[in-house]
Amino acid sequence: MKRQKRDMTSRAFDRGYQAGLDGRSLDDCPHSVGEFRHNWVAGWREGRTDQWDGLTGVSGVHKLRAL
């Protein structure tokens, strides 16, 4: 658990993925510049793609990691 909290880049990706899967806007990114923003946006794009492909709910549960 402590290790997950220390890895902020992975956490930014996961939170971006969840935001994209929820259909939230790219403007909702909490990071303004840097590596964290890059990872959040990459996760957001993947989440949006999965949402468009219909991988929401039970059909996409295999792609989610515990936050």
N, C-alpha and C positions, 0 to 999 in steps of 0.2 A: 504494500500500500504506500509506504513512504517513497519507494522508488518511483512510482507513478506520479506522485506529486512533484518530484524533482524534474521530471522530463516534461518541461513546458512546451516544447515543440510538438511532441506527440499529442499532448493535451489540446493544443491549439487546433491541430488537424481534426481530432475527434469532435471537438465542439463545433468546428466549421462544418464537418460532415453532418452532424445532427441538425444544424441550422439549415443546411441545404435540403436535407430530407424533410424538414418541417415546412419548407417552402418560403423561408424568410429571405429577405433581400440581401444582396451583397453589401449594401450600405450599412448593415447591422454589425459589421466586423468591429470588434472592440479594440483592435490594434491599428495604429496609424501607419507605421513603417516597420521594415525589418523582417527578420526571419519568421517571427510569429505571425505576422500578417500573411506572408507567403504561404505558410503551412495552413493557416485558417482558410485562405481562399482556395487552396488546392483541395482541402477537405470539403469545402462548400460546393465546389464544382463537381466532385465525385458524388456528393449527396444529392445534388440537383439531377445529375444523370440517372442515379438510381431511382429517384422519385419519378422521373419521366418514363423510366423503363418499368415502373409499377412495382418496385421492390420496397414497398412500404408495408408496415404491419407485419404479419406472420411470414409473408413471403420473403422479406428482407432481413429477418432477424439474424440470420447467419453472418451477415456483414457487420453487425454492430459489435463494438467492444464495450466492456464495462467502463463507464466514465468515472 
